[in-house]
Amino acid sequence: MDVSRRYANPLIEQRADPFIYKHDDGYYYFTASVPEYDRIELRRAATIEGLREAKPEVIWRKREKGMLSANIWAPELHRMDCKWYVYFAAAHTTETDEGLFDHRMYALENDSANPLEGQWVEKGQVKTAWESFALDATSFEHRGKHYYVWAQKDPNIPGNSNLYISELENGWTLKGPQTMISRPEYDWEKIGFSVNEGAAVVKHGGKLWMTFSGSATDHHYCMGLLFADEDADLLDAASWTKLPEPVFRTNEENGQYGPGHNCFTVGENGEDLLVYHARSYKEIEGDPLYDPNRHARVKVFAWREDGLPDFGVPEPDTAAAEAADQVGK
């Protein structure tokens, strides 16, 4: 497996919270938050690099008022029971209450073979134990069961969001217990805001590895890591171990700031890929959430001898790296 390959970055500009799904039809499917936060797009290509120029298709637009009318965030595309699902978060206002938005999580369903075709049907809100700020849902399959992981505000716990896991009854309904598996506890998770969000899961070496993002969405944003044994009860909080330090963070030397909200996929040659967003500058005017220049990026990562993933550091923008290389010649 070639871990030395470098992709041209950014992969897709002004697309935060990027998500790439490699399907068994041979295509890569891409979705992400758009700067206007008003719609959900999908695009597909036969290669990772091909996603850059692939035409985005709008599969859903926000409503004019009420719930589902504001701040459409972090869509993800998943496959379950021969159907496609898009999970996303939506609010009814851009205003905040005590620093929190009013997002809830929703699901769309499509039974076409190609998710860019057919009809996307609203399946409604994915209901959890509380009616509170909730977002950044992801899903994964393990030993015949489908699990749902998300970020939510527990009214009894200070901070913005913790990470929870539950089994899925179907593509939009939770089943059985809902377990908190992580909450902001270290300083690097609590800069600006106390946040655990944007979970993603990859399996390797007999374990499930779950990355997540913490802190405010400026240059302090970074990725942490949880892991559980593949034989463990994933709905038992004690099954999950959390590393005390971030595993992917701002790299000033490479001009990369606030990397996070990642997902995992595999390259055309089977290499493990980290897909994430980051900015190429540190100073932001106004609220970082409304700065459009979190760009989707991708890099190959390796696995250490002790079994842990080695994400390295965010790679510099390709144009900047090439310019620096030319100056050095």
C-alpha positions as CSV (number, residue, x, y, z in Angstrom):
1,M,0.0,0.0,0.0
2,D,1.5,3.3,-1.1
3,V,1.3,5.7,1.9
4,S,3.6,8.3,0.2
5,R,1.0,9.4,-2.4
6,R,-0.1,13.0,-2.0
7,Y,-3.3,14.4,-3.3
8,A,-3.7,17.9,-4.8
9,N,-5.3,20.0,-2.0
10,P,-7.8,21.5,-1.5
11,L,-9.8,18.8,-3.1
12,I,-13.0,20.9,-3.3
13,E,-13.0,24.5,-2.2
14,Q,-15.6,26.0,0.2
15,R,-17.0,22.6,1.2
16,A,-16.9,22.1,5.0
17,D,-17.7,18.8,6.8
18,P,-16.8,16.7,3.8
19,F,-18.0,13.2,3.4
20,I,-16.9,10.7,0.7
21,Y,-18.6,7.3,0.3
22,K,-17.0,4.6,-1.9
23,H,-19.8,2.4,-3.2
24,D,-19.5,-1.1,-4.7
25,D,-20.6,0.4,-8.0
26,G,-17.0,1.7,-8.3
27,Y,-17.9,5.3,-7.8
28,Y,-17.0,7.8,-5.1
29,Y,-19.9,10.0,-3.8
30,F,-19.2,13.3,-2.1
31,T,-21.4,15.6,0.0
32,A,-20.6,18.4,2.4
33,S,-21.9,21.6,3.9
34,V,-22.2,24.4,1.4
35,P,-21.4,28.0,2.4
36,E,-25.0,29.1,2.1
37,Y,-26.2,26.3,4.4
38,D,-29.3,26.1,2.3
39,R,-29.2,22.8,0.4
40,I,-27.7,19.3,0.1
41,E,-25.6,18.4,-2.9
42,L,-24.2,15.1,-4.2
43,R,-21.5,14.5,-6.8
44,R,-19.8,11.4,-7.9
45,A,-16.7,10.3,-9.8
46,A,-14.7,7.2,-10.6
47,T,-11.7,8.6,-8.7
48,I,-11.1,10.8,-5.7
49,E,-9.5,13.5,-7.9
50,G,-12.4,13.3,-10.3
51,L,-14.7,14.6,-7.6
52,R,-13.1,18.0,-7.9
53,E,-14.7,18.6,-11.4
54,A,-17.8,16.4,-11.0
55,K,-21.0,18.3,-11.4
56,P,-22.9,18.7,-8.1
57,E,-26.6,17.7,-8.1
58,V,-28.9,19.4,-5.6
59,I,-31.0,16.6,-4.0
60,W,-32.8,18.7,-1.4
61,R,-33.3,22.4,-0.5
62,K,-34.3,23.9,2.8
63,R,-37.8,25.0,3.5
64,E,-38.8,28.7,3.5
65,K,-39.9,28.7,7.1
66,G,-40.2,26.5,10.2
67,M,-38.0,23.6,11.0
68,L,-35.7,22.6,8.2
69,S,-35.4,26.2,7.1
70,A,-32.0,27.3,8.4
71,N,-28.4,26.2,8.8
72,I,-28.4,22.9,6.9
73,W,-25.2,21.3,8.2
74,A,-23.0,18.3,7.7
75,P,-24.9,15.9,5.4
76,E,-23.6,12.4,5.2
77,L,-24.5,9.6,2.7
78,H,-25.0,6.1,4.0
79,R,-26.3,2.7,2.7
80,M,-28.6,0.5,4.7
81,D,-31.0,-2.3,3.7
82,C,-30.4,-1.6,0.0
83,K,-31.4,2.0,0.4
84,W,-29.6,5.3,0.5
85,Y,-29.9,7.6,3.5
86,V,-28.6,11.2,4.0
87,Y,-28.3,12.3,7.6
88,F,-28.1,16.1,8.2
89,A,-28.9,18.7,10.8
90,A,-31.3,21.6,10.3
91,A,-32.7,24.5,12.4
92,H,-35.6,26.9,12.1
93,T,-33.6,30.0,12.8
94,T,-30.0,31.3,12.6
95,E,-30.4,32.8,16.1
96,T,-28.9,31.2,19.2
97,D,-30.2,30.7,22.7
98,E,-27.5,30.9,25.3
99,G,-24.9,30.2,22.6
100,L,-26.6,27.2,21.2
101,F,-28.4,26.8,17.9
102,D,-31.7,24.8,17.7
103,H,-30.6,22.1,15.3
104,R,-32.2,18.7,15.2
105,M,-31.2,15.7,13.1
106,Y,-33.1,14.5,10.0
107,A,-33.0,11.7,7.4
108,L,-33.7,11.5,3.7
109,E,-34.2,8.1,1.9
110,N,-33.8,7.1,-1.7
111,D,-34.3,3.5,-3.0
112,S,-32.6,4.1,-6.4
113,A,-29.4,2.2,-7.2
114,N,-27.8,5.6,-8.0
115,P,-28.4,8.2,-5.3
116,L,-28.2,11.0,-7.9
117,E,-31.3,9.6,-9.5
118,G,-34.8,8.7,-8.2
119,Q,-36.6,10.6,-5.4
120,W,-35.3,11.6,-2.0
121,V,-38.0,11.3,0.6
122,E,-38.0,13.1,4.0
123,K,-38.2,10.5,6.7
124,G,-38.5,13.1,9.5
125,Q,-36.5,13.8,12.6
126,V,-34.2,11.2,14.1
127,K,-35.6,11.2,17.6
128,T,-33.3,10.9,20.6
129,A,-33.8,11.0,24.4
130,W,-34.0,14.8,24.5
131,E,-35.3,17.6,22.4
132,S,-32.1,19.6,22.4
133,F,-29.3,20.8,20.1
134,A,-28.2,17.8,18.0
135,L,-26.1,17.4,14.9
136,D,-23.3,15.6,13.0
137,A,-24.9,12.1,12.7
138,T,-22.9,9.3,11.2
139,S,-23.6,5.6,10.8
140,F,-21.6,2.4,10.5
141,E,-22.2,-1.4,10.4
142,H,-20.5,-3.9,12.7
143,R,-21.3,-7.6,12.7
144,G,-24.7,-7.3,11.2
145,K,-25.8,-4.3,13.3
146,H,-26.1,-0.7,12.2
147,Y,-25.1,2.0,14.7
148,Y,-25.8,5.7,14.8
149,V,-23.4,8.2,16.4
150,W,-24.2,11.8,16.9
151,A,-23.4,15.0,18.9
152,Q,-26.0,16.4,21.3
153,K,-26.5,18.8,24.2
154,D,-27.5,17.0,27.4
155,P,-29.5,19.6,29.3
156,N,-27.9,18.4,32.5
157,I,-24.3,18.6,31.3
158,P,-22.5,22.0,30.8
159,G,-21.1,22.7,27.4
160,N,-22.3,22.4,23.8
161,S,-22.3,18.7,22.8
162,N,-21.2,15.2,23.8
163,L,-21.0,12.1,21.6
164,Y,-23.7,9.4,21.8
165,I,-24.2,6.0,20.2
166,S,-27.3,3.9,19.6
167,E,-28.3,1.0,17.4
168,L,-30.6,1.7,14.5
169,E,-34.0,0.0,14.1
170,N,-34.1,1.3,10.5
171,G,-32.5,4.1,8.5
172,W,-34.2,6.8,10.6
173,T,-35.2,5.3,14.0
174,L,-33.0,4.6,17.0
175,K,-33.4,1.3,18.9
176,G,-32.7,0.5,22.5
177,P,-30.2,2.4,24.7
178,Q,-28.5,5.6,23.9
179,T,-25.1,5.8,25.4
180,M,-22.7,8.8,26.0
181,I,-19.2,7.7,25.0
182,S,-17.4,11.0,25.1
183,R,-17.7,14.5,26.6
184,P,-15.3,17.5,26.5
185,E,-12.9,17.0,29.4
186,Y,-9.5,18.1,28.2
187,D,-8.4,21.7,27.6
188,W,-8.1,21.1,23.8
189,E,-11.7,20.1,23.6
190,K,-13.0,23.3,25.3
191,I,-11.4,26.3,23.6
192,G,-14.1,28.7,22.7
193,F,-16.8,26.1,23.2
194,S,-16.9,22.7,24.9
195,V,-17.5,20.5,21.9
196,N,-17.3,16.9,20.8
197,E,-18.8,16.5,17.4
198,G,-18.2,15.2,13.8
199,A,-17.6,11.6,14.6
200,A,-16.2,9.1,12.0
201,V,-15.5,5.4,12.3
202,V,-12.9,3.2,10.6
203,K,-12.1,-0.5,11.5
204,H,-8.5,-1.8,11.6
205,G,-6.5,-4.3,13.5
206,G,-9.3,-5.8,15.6
207,K,-10.5,-2.4,16.8
208,L,-13.0,0.3,15.9
209,W,-11.4,3.8,15.7
210,M,-13.6,6.8,16.1
211,T,-12.3,10.3,15.4
212,F,-14.2,13.4,16.5
213,S,-13.6,17.1,16.5
214,G,-13.4,19.5,19.5
215,S,-13.4,23.2,20.4
216,A,-14.6,26.2,18.4
217,T,-14.5,26.2,14.5
218,D,-11.5,28.5,14.2
219,H,-7.8,27.5,14.4
220,H,-8.4,25.8,17.7
221,Y,-10.5,23.1,16.0
222,C,-8.8,19.7,16.1
223,M,-9.4,16.0,16.1
224,G,-9.5,13.5,19.0
225,L,-9.7,9.7,19.0
226,L,-11.7,7.0,20.7
227,F,-11.3,3.3,20.2
228,A,-13.0,0.1,21.2
229,D,-12.2,-3.6,20.7
230,E,-14.2,-5.3,17.9
231,D,-15.6,-7.8,20.4
232,A,-16.7,-5.3,22.9
233,D,-20.3,-4.1,23.6
234,L,-20.2,-0.8,21.6
235,L,-23.2,0.5,23.6
236,D,-21.3,0.2,26.8
237,A,-19.4,3.5,27.5
238,A,-16.7,1.5,29.3
239,S,-15.8,-0.2,26.0
240,W,-14.5,3.1,24.6
241,T,-11.0,4.5,25.4
242,K,-10.2,8.2,24.7
243,L,-6.8,9.5,24.0
244,P,-5.8,12.5,26.1
245,E,-4.2,14.5,23.3
246,P,-5.5,15.5,19.8
247,V,-4.4,13.4,16.9
248,F,-4.7,16.0,14.1
249,R,-4.5,19.7,14.6
250,T,-3.4,23.1,13.2
251,N,0.0,23.2,11.5
252,E,1.2,26.7,11.2
253,E,4.3,25.7,9.2
254,N,2.1,24.2,6.5
255,G,-0.4,27.0,6.7
256,Q,-3.3,24.7,7.7
257,Y,-5.7,25.9,10.4
258,G,-8.6,24.1,12.3
259,P,-8.5,20.7,10.6
260,G,-11.4,18.5,11.5
261,H,-14.9,17.1,10.9
262,N,-13.4,14.2,9.0
263,C,-14.5,11.0,7.4
264,F,-12.6,7.9,6.1
265,T,-12.5,6.3,2.7
266,V,-10.1,4.2,0.7
267,G,-8.2,5.3,-2.4
268,E,-8.2,3.6,-5.8
269,N,-5.3,1.4,-4.8
270,G,-6.7,0.5,-1.4
271,E,-4.8,3.1,0.7
272,D,-6.6,4.5,3.8
273,L,-7.6,8.1,3.3
274,L,-8.5,10.8,5.8
275,V,-11.0,13.3,4.4
276,Y,-11.3,16.6,6.4
277,H,-11.7,20.3,6.1
278,A,-9.3,23.1,7.1
279,R,-8.6,26.7,6.3
280,S,-5.4,28.2,4.9
281,Y,-5.4,31.2,7.1
282,K,-5.7,31.9,10.8
283,E,-7.3,35.3,11.2
284,I,-11.1,35.3,10.6
285,E,-13.4,38.2,10.4
286,G,-16.6,37.7,12.2
287,D,-18.1,34.3,13.3
288,P,-15.9,31.4,12.0
289,L,-19.1,29.5,11.1
290,Y,-19.9,32.0,8.4
291,D,-16.4,32.2,6.9
292,P,-16.8,30.1,3.7
293,N,-13.2,29.0,3.3
294,R,-13.1,25.7,5.1
295,H,-12.0,23.5,2.1
296,A,-12.4,19.8,1.7
297,R,-9.0,18.0,1.7
298,V,-7.7,14.5,1.6
299,K,-4.6,12.7,2.6
300,V,-3.2,9.2,2.9
301,F,-2.6,8.0,6.4
302,A,-0.7,5.0,7.9
303,W,-1.0,2.7,10.9
304,R,1.7,2.6,13.6
305,E,3.3,-0.5,15.0
306,D,1.3,-0.2,18.2
307,G,-1.9,-0.3,16.1
308,L,-2.9,3.4,16.4
309,P,-3.6,5.4,13.2
310,D,-0.9,7.9,12.3
311,F,-2.6,10.9,10.6
312,G,0.6,13.0,10.5
313,V,0.0,16.7,10.0
314,P,-2.3,18.6,7.6
315,E,-0.5,19.0,4.2
316,P,0.0,22.4,2.7
317,D,-2.1,23.7,-0.1
318,T,-0.7,22.2,-3.3
319,A,-0.2,25.6,-5.1
320,A,1.6,27.0,-2.0
321,A,3.8,23.9,-1.8
322,E,4.6,24.1,-5.5
323,A,5.5,27.7,-5.2
324,A,7.8,27.1,-2.2
325,D,9.4,24.3,-4.1
326,Q,10.1,26.6,-7.1
327,V,11.6,29.2,-4.8
328,G,13.9,26.6,-3.3
329,K,15.3,25.6,-6.7
